[in-house]
Amino acid sequence: MCNCIWCKKRNSDADIEHIIPEALGCPENFVLTGGAVCGTCNNGLGHLDRAVLDEFDIPVFMSGIRGKSGLPQVNSRGNMVGHWTAEGPIIFINMERTPVKILDGRALAAAGKSKRNVKATVNHIGNIGKVSFQTRMGEGRKFVRGIVKIAFSSLAFFHPSEVLAADFDSIRCFVTKGLGARKIIWMPAPDDTFKNEVRPPLRHESGDYYAVSFRLAMVDFIVDLSPDLRLFEIFKQKAYELYGAKGWSWLSL
């Protein structure tokens, strides 16, 4: 029996918590066990995992990451759907102003103003057509909460004896209730390989505060876990020194 890292209540549940959502391809054994997360919090925070998964649905689909129900699909983009066949992945994108029927007879929604819609262009080179599409990412508050959830769960994995400290209560409130604000730095990974990777937390020279860096698919994140976000400006300045004003950004919610 131990205390849940989120509600801090004594917990005898034996639930296993995947630190990175399982459907995103959580590395083997990168889980919290022994009651580190109670069943109520595990289930109650599932919508944040879903928010992260929704943003990475296309990379997961294109990489063929298997989930509990088999090969992934794209079915929450409105004007885009995708599924796997014996020949590989198939994608349908509707850029018309009215719904259209796709090969299996389903109606595919028209391109609209939803942020989940996909904008596509087609370029013809002789008899070959090349389709390019763009998606928006990281604009939802739940997504940021989900990223901070991964970071704090990672800290619990590497330093389980420290995460119940009161200094982290503001992070608990942000993740579980959406209260307060957090800032995260993100940038494209140096290669386009689908890979999930978490590094040991970085400890501030004072010894009191942490930042967690990890990679989801093709995106690198740095999350400041200090209560007053004092590490954010340090990492922000370092990013300017390394990359200039482009090639990285931050989310502030």
C-alpha positions in Angstrom: 0.0 0.0 0.0 1.2 3.5 -0.8 0.0 7.0 -1.6 -1.4 7.9 -5.0 0.8 10.5 -6.7 -2.3 12.5 -7.8 -4.7 12.5 -4.9 -2.1 11.6 -2.3 -4.6 9.2 -0.6 -3.5 5.8 0.7 -4.1 3.3 -2.0 -4.2 -0.5 -2.1 -5.2 -0.8 -5.8 -2.9 -2.8 -8.0 -3.6 -0.8 -11.2 -0.8 -0.5 -13.7 -0.4 3.0 -15.1 1.3 3.4 -18.5 3.3 6.6 -18.2 3.0 7.2 -22.0 -0.5 6.2 -23.3 -0.4 2.5 -24.2 -2.0 3.2 -27.6 0.9 5.6 -28.4 3.4 2.8 -27.9 4.6 3.1 -24.3 8.0 1.6 -23.9 8.0 -1.8 -22.2 8.1 -1.6 -18.4 7.8 2.2 -18.4 4.9 1.9 -16.0 3.9 2.9 -12.5 3.0 -0.1 -10.3 2.5 -0.9 -6.6 -0.5 1.5 -6.2 1.4 4.7 -7.3 -1.8 5.7 -9.0 -5.2 4.7 -7.6 -7.9 3.3 -9.7 -10.1 6.5 -9.4 -7.3 8.8 -10.6 -6.2 6.3 -13.3 -9.7 6.2 -14.8 -10.5 9.9 -14.1 -7.4 11.2 -16.0 -7.9 8.9 -19.0 -9.4 11.9 -20.9 -6.0 13.6 -20.8 -4.3 10.5 -22.4 -7.0 10.7 -25.0 -6.2 14.3 -25.7 -2.6 13.4 -26.3 -3.5 10.4 -28.5 -5.8 12.6 -30.6 -2.9 14.9 -31.5 -0.7 12.0 -32.5 -3.3 9.9 -34.3 -1.8 10.3 -37.7 1.8 9.4 -36.8 0.5 6.5 -34.8 -1.6 5.4 -37.8 1.2 5.8 -40.4 3.6 3.9 -38.2 1.1 1.1 -37.6 1.4 1.1 -33.8 -0.9 -1.7 -32.6 -3.2 -1.0 -29.7 -5.5 -3.3 -27.7 -8.0 -3.4 -30.7 -5.3 -4.1 -33.3 -3.9 -1.7 -36.0 -4.7 2.0 -35.5 -7.3 4.0 -37.4 -8.0 7.7 -38.0 -11.6 8.4 -37.4 -11.8 11.7 -35.4 -10.6 14.2 -38.0 -13.9 14.9 -39.7 -12.9 15.2 -43.3 -10.2 12.5 -43.1 -10.4 8.7 -42.2 -7.7 6.1 -42.4 -7.5 2.3 -41.9 -5.2 -0.5 -42.6 -5.6 -3.3 -45.2 -3.5 -6.3 -46.2 -1.8 -3.9 -48.7 -1.0 -1.2 -46.1 -2.6 2.0 -44.9 -5.4 3.8 -46.9 -6.3 7.4 -46.3 -9.4 9.3 -47.5 -9.4 13.1 -47.3 -12.4 15.2 -48.5 -11.5 18.8 -49.4 -14.9 19.5 -51.0 -17.6 21.7 -49.4 -20.1 18.8 -49.3 -19.8 15.3 -47.9 -18.7 12.5 -50.3 -19.0 8.8 -50.2 -15.8 6.7 -50.0 -15.2 3.2 -51.3 -16.8 1.4 -48.4 -20.0 3.5 -48.8 -19.5 5.7 -45.8 -20.1 9.4 -46.0 -17.0 11.5 -45.4 -17.6 14.9 -43.9 -16.9 18.1 -45.9 -13.9 20.2 -45.1 -14.9 22.7 -42.5 -13.5 25.1 -39.9 -12.9 22.5 -37.2 -9.3 22.5 -35.9 -9.4 18.7 -36.3 -9.9 19.0 -40.1 -7.1 18.3 -42.4 -6.0 20.7 -45.2 -4.7 18.9 -48.2 -3.1 19.8 -51.6 -2.5 17.7 -54.7 0.5 18.3 -57.0 0.7 16.4 -60.3 4.0 15.4 -61.8 3.1 13.7 -65.1 0.8 10.8 -64.3 1.7 10.8 -60.6 -0.2 12.8 -58.0 1.4 13.8 -54.7 -0.9 14.6 -51.8 0.4 16.7 -49.0 -1.6 17.6 -45.9 -1.3 19.7 -42.8 -2.8 19.4 -39.3 -2.9 21.6 -36.3 -1.4 20.5 -33.0 -1.2 21.4 -29.4 -3.9 24.0 -29.2 -6.0 22.4 -26.5 -5.6 22.9 -22.8 -6.2 19.1 -22.2 -3.2 18.4 -24.5 -0.9 20.5 -22.3 -2.3 18.8 -19.1 -1.7 15.4 -20.7 1.9 16.3 -21.5 2.5 17.5 -18.0 0.9 14.3 -16.7 3.5 12.3 -18.6 6.3 14.4 -17.3 5.2 14.2 -13.6 4.5 10.4 -14.0 8.1 10.1 -15.4 9.4 11.9 -12.3 7.5 9.4 -10.1 9.1 6.5 -12.1 12.7 7.8 -11.5 12.2 9.4 -8.1 9.2 7.8 -6.4 10.1 9.0 -2.9 10.0 12.7 -3.9 6.7 13.2 -5.8 4.4 13.5 -2.8 6.2 16.7 -1.7 4.0 19.8 -1.3 6.1 21.6 -3.9 4.4 19.5 -6.5 0.9 20.2 -5.4 0.5 23.0 -8.1 1.3 20.4 -10.7 -1.2 18.0 -9.3 -3.9 20.7 -9.4 -3.1 21.6 -13.0 -3.2 18.0 -14.2 -6.2 16.8 -12.2 -8.3 20.0 -12.1 -6.9 22.3 -14.8 -6.1 25.0 -12.3 -3.1 27.3 -12.7 -0.7 27.4 -15.6 2.2 25.4 -17.0 4.7 26.0 -19.8 6.3 23.4 -22.0 8.9 23.7 -24.7 8.6 21.5 -27.8 10.4 21.1 -31.0 10.7 18.6 -33.9 12.9 15.6 -33.1 16.2 15.5 -35.0 14.9 12.6 -37.2 11.5 11.5 -38.5 11.5 8.0 -36.9 8.5 7.2 -34.8 10.0 6.8 -31.3 9.0 7.3 -27.7 11.8 8.0 -25.3 12.0 9.4 -21.8 15.2 10.6 -20.3 16.0 10.8 -16.5 14.8 14.1 -15.0 17.1 17.0 -15.0 17.7 18.4 -11.5 18.3 22.1 -10.9 21.6 23.0 -9.3 19.8 23.9 -6.2 18.7 20.3 -5.9 15.1 21.2 -5.4 13.5 21.4 -8.8 13.2 19.2 -11.8 12.5 19.4 -15.6 11.6 16.3 -17.6 12.5 15.9 -21.3 11.0 13.2 -23.5 10.1 12.4 -27.0 6.7 11.3 -28.4 6.8 10.1 -32.0 8.7 12.9 -33.8 8.4 15.6 -31.2 10.7 16.5 -28.3 9.2 18.1 -25.1 10.8 19.8 -22.1 8.5 20.3 -19.1 9.4 22.5 -16.2 8.2 20.9 -12.9 9.3 23.6 -10.6 6.3 25.2 -8.6 7.1 28.7 -9.9 8.3 27.8 -13.4 11.7 29.2 -12.6 13.4 26.6 -14.9 11.4 27.6 -17.9 13.3 30.8 -18.7 16.6 28.8 -18.4 15.5 26.3 -21.0 14.0 29.0 -23.1 17.2 30.9 -23.2 19.1 27.8 -24.0 16.8 27.0 -26.9 17.5 30.5 -28.3 21.2 29.9 -28.1 21.0 26.5 -29.7 18.3 27.0 -32.4 17.7 30.8 -32.7 14.1 32.0 -32.9 12.9 29.1 -35.2 12.7 25.3 -34.9 11.1 25.3 -31.5 8.3 26.8 -29.6 6.4 26.7 -26.3 2.9 26.2 -25.1 1.7 28.3 -22.2 -1.6 27.3 -20.6 
